[in-house]
Amino acid sequence: MTDILQFLQRRNSSPRLVEPAPSAAEMDGIFQAALRAPDHAWLRPWRFITIAGERRHDFGRVLERCLRQRNPQLDKAALEKASAAPLRAPLLVVVVARLTEHPKVPAIEQRLSAGCAAQAILLAAEACGYAGIWRTGDAAFDRAVMTALGLEANEEIIGFVYLGTRDGAGKNVPALDTADFVSSW
């Protein structure tokens, strides 16, 4: 088995991330990997928004405000949790699907391409010695959050990819039997 295959089999998400995050030069390489996602008709149906430093606090206020709009009855603890969410990691990458009308490439295929780009970001970050986790939640599907981030009407959030340095040991992932997931037709 190649080293690359073993690397792919061991990758797992890390919910606890601390400084440092990948540098700007490292992020350029990570984004270059994301740009290699499958892309039928070369639509390039993705783009990425980074949120770092103090801007994470600003984005936390956006998340809190939008949560309050979605559910005005929430208690203070839920609002504080939403506000603190961007502080889970030193760097967030918002993965955006940019949907285009195309006769041969339906919107679902474009969303899947953006999802592949998100996975490529996680893999490339891990290859650079960092860790990450992909999260969504109601905020990812909230048009008010999308508007606050400057998304156009044809754009959607695919996920929030949190990046940084793994805090502590990696979690043990259970061994899975491929026979449980693969069949022949």
C-alpha positions in Angstrom: 0.0 0.0 0.0 1.3 3.4 -0.9 2.0 6.1 1.7 -0.6 8.3 0.0 -3.3 5.6 0.3 -2.4 5.1 4.0 -2.6 8.9 4.5 -6.1 8.9 3.0 -7.2 6.0 5.1 -6.1 7.7 8.4 -7.4 11.2 7.8 -10.1 12.2 10.3 -11.8 15.4 11.5 -10.5 17.3 14.5 -13.0 19.3 16.5 -10.3 21.0 18.7 -8.1 23.3 16.7 -5.6 25.8 17.9 -2.9 28.2 16.4 -1.2 28.1 14.2 -3.3 27.9 11.1 -1.8 27.4 7.7 0.1 30.4 6.5 -1.0 32.4 3.4 1.6 30.5 1.3 0.4 27.2 2.6 -3.2 28.2 2.0 -2.4 29.0 -1.6 -1.1 25.5 -2.0 -4.2 24.1 -0.2 -6.5 26.1 -2.5 -4.6 24.9 -5.6 -5.4 21.4 -4.5 -9.1 22.4 -4.1 -9.1 23.7 -7.6 -8.5 20.2 -8.9 -11.9 19.0 -7.8 -13.9 17.2 -10.5 -15.5 19.9 -12.6 -17.7 18.8 -15.5 -17.6 21.4 -18.3 -15.0 23.5 -16.4 -17.7 25.6 -14.7 -15.5 26.1 -11.7 -18.6 26.0 -9.5 -16.9 26.9 -6.2 -15.2 29.8 -4.5 -13.8 30.2 -1.0 -14.1 32.9 1.7 -11.5 32.9 4.5 -12.3 34.3 7.9 -9.4 34.7 10.3 -8.3 36.9 13.3 -10.7 39.5 14.6 -13.0 38.9 11.6 -14.0 35.6 13.4 -15.6 37.7 16.1 -17.5 39.8 13.5 -18.7 36.6 11.8 -19.8 35.3 15.3 -22.0 38.4 15.6 -23.5 37.6 12.2 -24.2 34.1 13.3 -25.8 35.3 16.5 -28.0 37.9 14.8 -29.2 35.4 12.1 -29.9 32.8 14.7 -32.0 35.3 16.7 -33.9 36.1 13.4 -34.6 32.4 12.8 -35.6 31.7 16.4 -36.3 34.8 18.6 -37.2 32.5 21.5 -33.7 31.1 22.0 -32.0 31.6 25.4 -28.7 33.5 26.0 -26.6 30.4 26.1 -27.6 29.3 22.6 -26.9 32.8 21.2 -23.5 32.9 22.9 -22.7 29.5 21.5 -23.5 30.8 18.0 -21.4 33.8 18.5 -18.4 31.7 19.7 -18.6 29.2 16.9 -16.1 30.9 14.6 -13.6 30.9 17.4 -13.3 27.0 17.3 -10.3 27.4 15.0 -7.9 30.0 14.0 -9.1 29.9 10.3 -12.4 29.3 8.7 -12.9 28.7 5.0 -16.5 29.1 3.8 -16.9 26.8 0.8 -19.3 28.3 -1.7 -21.1 26.6 -4.6 -21.6 29.0 -7.5 -24.4 27.5 -9.5 -24.7 28.1 -13.2 -27.4 27.1 -15.7 -25.9 24.5 -18.0 -27.6 22.0 -20.3 -25.3 19.1 -19.3 -24.3 20.0 -15.7 -27.2 20.0 -13.2 -27.0 22.1 -10.0 -26.5 18.9 -7.9 -23.4 18.0 -9.8 -22.1 21.5 -9.3 -22.8 21.2 -5.5 -21.0 17.9 -5.4 -18.0 19.5 -7.2 -17.9 22.1 -4.5 -18.1 19.4 -1.8 -15.1 17.7 -3.5 -13.2 21.0 -3.2 -14.1 21.1 0.5 -12.7 17.6 1.0 -9.6 18.5 -1.0 -9.0 21.5 1.4 -9.2 19.1 4.4 -6.8 16.6 2.8 -4.4 19.2 1.7 -4.4 20.9 5.1 -3.7 17.5 6.7 -0.9 16.9 4.2 0.7 20.2 5.3 0.6 19.0 9.0 -2.6 20.8 10.0 -6.1 19.5 10.8 -9.6 20.5 10.2 -13.3 19.8 10.4 -16.2 20.4 8.0 -19.3 21.8 9.7 -22.7 23.0 8.4 -25.7 23.5 10.7 -28.6 25.8 10.1 -26.4 28.8 9.6 -25.0 27.2 6.4 -28.5 27.1 4.9 -29.6 30.6 6.1 -29.9 33.1 3.3 -29.3 35.9 5.8 -25.9 34.4 6.6 -25.1 34.0 2.9 -26.1 37.7 2.3 -23.9 38.9 5.1 -21.0 37.0 3.5 -21.7 38.7 0.2 -23.0 35.6 -1.7 -25.0 36.2 -4.8 -28.5 34.7 -5.4 -26.9 31.8 -7.4 -24.5 30.9 -4.6 -24.9 28.6 -1.6 -22.7 27.6 1.4 -21.5 24.1 1.1 -19.9 24.1 4.5 -17.6 25.9 7.0 -14.2 24.2 7.0 -12.4 25.0 10.2 -8.5 24.8 10.0 -5.7 24.9 12.5 -3.4 22.7 14.5 -4.8 19.6 16.1 -5.2 20.1 19.9 -4.2 16.8 21.5 -4.0 13.4 20.0 -6.1 12.5 17.0 -9.2 10.5 17.7 -9.3 6.8 17.0 -11.5 6.0 14.0 -13.2 2.7 13.9 -12.1 0.2 11.2 -14.8 -0.2 8.6 -15.3 -3.3 6.5 -15.5 -2.4 2.9 -17.9 -5.3 2.3 -20.5 -3.4 4.3 -20.4 -0.6 1.7 -19.5 -2.2 -1.6 -21.5 -4.6 -3.8 -21.4 -5.8 -7.3 -24.2 -5.5 -9.8 
